[in-house]
Amino acid sequence: MKNNTVTILGARGSVSVSGAAFSRYGGATTCVLVCLGGETVVLDAGTGLLHLPEELLSLPELPLLLSHPHVDHLIGLPMCAYALHPGAHLALYAASRGGLDARAQVERLLSPPLWPVGPEALPGRISWHELPAALRFGPLRVDTMEGVHPGGVTLLRLTGGGKRVVFATDCTLTEALLPDLRAFAADCDLLLCDGQYSDGEWCASAAFGHSRWTDAARLARDCGAKQARILHHDPRHTDDMLDAAEAEAARICPQCRFAREGEVICL
C-alpha cells in the first residue's frame, strides 16, 4: 500500500445500503484503512472490511482497532478475506465494554444462533488485545480517548510518517467533550468525524450517540484540520442529500468533505 494514505472502505452508519441512489458515497458500513510510517492498520470492521485490498493478504500480521462493538462496526469480520486466509494473523484491539473484553465482545455476536460459528472457526488466527491509552506499531503511534456514545466509544489518533489522523466516529460532540477533543485533534492532517444528522434531524436523534454534520465541520475548523471527512452517513441519506449536506459543511469549513467509499486520501 502507498504510504501516508487513508482509504475509506466503508462510510455508512447503522446499516449497510445498496442501490443507484447510494452509488457515489457507497453503502458499506464503517471501515478505514490507514497507512502511515510504513505501517498498515485497519479501523473498525463494518461491511467495508470486505473491500480490504487483496495485496494485504500477504501481510504476516494486520492490526484491527475497534472503536466499539456495535454490529455495524463488527459485522464484516467473519467474511473478511484476510481472516479467511490461512496463515494470516489478525491482531484485534478493543477496549473492554460492559464487562466484556475484545474476544468476548466478538463472540457475543459471532455465535449461534446469530452466527453459525465462533471466531475460532476462521482459518486465519486472531489474537485479542485490550486497547490501551497509547500503543505503537513500529514507528506508528496510536493514542486514544473516550468519546460519548451509548455503551462507550474509543476515539483514535494515529501518528506516523510525519502525519496525524484522527478517527472520531459514533460520537456526540457535546460541549463537555469538545475542549479535550479539539486538543486531541489539533492540527491533524486528516479528521474523520461522525456527522450523521442534519440540524433539522437533531431534535429526534440527539440521544442516538452521533453528531450533526455542522458540528463536525465546526470541529474540523476549530482544531485546524488540514483535511476533514465526515462519515457514518445515515442509511436514509441518498447521494443527492449528501451532496447538499457536503455543501453546507464546506461553508463552515472549506477543508470538509463527506467520505466516499473507495476514496484514497493522500496526506
Secondary structure, DSSP 8 states (H G I E B T S, - for coil): --SSEEEEEE-B-SS---SGGGTTT-S-BSEEEEEETTEEEEE--SGGGGG--GGGGG-S-EEEE-S---GGGTTTGGG-TTTTSTT-EEEEEE--BTTB-HHHHHHHHSSTTTSSS-GGGSSSEEEEEE--SEEEETTEEEEEEE--STT--EEEEEEETTEEEEEE-S----TTTHHHHHHHTTT-SEEEEE--B-HHHHHHHGGGS--BHHHHHHHHHHHT-SSEEEE-B-TT--HHHHHHHHHHHHHH-TTEEE--TT-EEE-
